[in-house]
Structures are given as structure tokens and as C-alpha cells.
Amino acid sequence: MTGWLTEAVPRGRVAAFRTLVYLFVAADLVVFTPWVRTRVDVPGDLYQPLLVGRLLPLPTPTPALVGVVFWVLLVAALLAATGRAPRLLGWTVFALYLEWMIVAMSYGKVDHDRFGLLVALAALPTAGRARHGDATRTEAGGWALRVTQIAVICTYFLAAWAKFRFGGLDWATGSVLARAIIRRGTDLADLIAQVPHLLIVAQFGILAFELLSPLVFVLPARWRTAMVGFFYSFHLVTFATITISFAPHLVAMTAFLPLEKVRPVFLARRLLHRPASPPPSAPPATVIKDFAPPQRSTPTQTP
């Protein structure tokens, strides 16, 4: 079991995963969750912190607190994406992003697509230094990726458990997807909803998919990659029908992929330093010889 948890992976994979995760954190602040900064405009009585926020304990958010967290986290995430000071910057990003998520989720709505990303942020500082393209294997990096993979699969499996816990079998036989399509469905979803019983079949399929997701750990490498591809296709269909993206979860799920083969920095350097193509060769010049008659040499006179 220990060998499985710490299965060595190339350092280049850890470096690529680290860059991707920290760049997403920066993008999350300005693209996906900028609304967190507006939470401080509501009365403080509506702030009901999550359990972790009560245990620490954390203060009630104020405009100054949220503003400082936003700007420091944004700068720290961009610096951490470079791979420098992986422990100092990594722990800083994790602590600040955890606070950002506590503020976001302490007003009545908790998104479960952040779990894998938070585990990745907590594990990456333990992976140590890693360079893009480095084929040297590291067990510390393997552990960071493995626990992230486990968190990703737990997100699926525990989602199915929650469906049975709160809805029972009625979740599969009810109108869950129909209500979602009415609230936020697309034109594609409207077409699918017209097919008799298809939504019920889809709900049973979702439950089966979530319950069977742990099988990804026992499949051969080739089939494991195919199953992860199915995970991504599931979320693509979800976004195309009811516009739910699960973007943080999708980023964390790249822990399953051989990211060391994707080297954008190396590609950019090749493009920037590509030598200019030589000019087209000119046709050989015609050599015109001068056939002037040779001059007679004047004999030297001796005295």
C-alpha cells in the first residue's frame, strides 16, 4: 500500500501539474469566483462559517480582509506557478485559498468541485523542487499526485453516497435532471428532454458512474487513461446541457495524466529562438572572362 501511495513519477509531471494548478488559482480569483469580494457587502449575521472556519476560528470577513487575501493570493499564485520557493509559496497559496473558499462557502451554498483542488494545494508543497521536462522520478511528487487522484475519485463516490443519503432511490427515479434543465438547461438539453425516459436512464447512469469510479485505480494504464477521458467527456456533456463546468475538479483530475509530455515553456522557447529561414539562394553569377591579348614583355637591357 505504501509503495502504491508513493509510486514515483517524473519530476517534469509534478512541475507541469504545479504550474497548471497555481495558474488556475490565479484565474479562479478573477474569472470564476470574483463574486467572493461582494460577500462582505451583506450583513455579518449571515456569515455562518463552515466547520473548519469555526474550529480555527476565523474572523468575520471584512472588505479589508477579503481585499488583502485577494491581492496577496493572486501574486503568490503567479509566483508559485514558476516553481520557485515551492514550500514557502505553496503553503501560502494553500492557506489563503482555503480562507477564500471558506468565505465563499459560508453563506449557505457549498460546492463540492473544490475538494480535489484543495487537496492538491495542500499536497504540492511537500513535493519539493521540480523542473519542466525533468525525467528524474520522485516518490514525494508521486505521493502528491496520488492523494490528489484519491480526492478526485472521492468527489465522485461520495457524491453518490450523498444522493442515497438524502434522496434514496428516488434520486434516480425522480425529476432531478428535469428540474436542472428547467432552471439552466441549454437548447441541447431541451432536445434530450423530449426523448421519453432518457433522463431517468441518465440518472441511473450517473449513479453507476460515480459508484464505479474507484475502479480507475485497478485498471491497466491504457484503460485508466480511457476512463479518465470518459470522466472529462461526462463533464463536457454536463456543461453542454446544464452549464455546470466543474472547472476546479477538472484541473485536479489532470493528476492522472502524463503532463510531462506537455511542455509549453519549451515550445515557447523554440518558437522565440527559431532561427530565421535563409534567403532564397540566388542563381549562380555568370563569370565573364576578359580575353584581352597578352602584352609582350619588354626584354631587360643590360648595360
Disulfide bonds with the S-S distance in Angstrom:
none
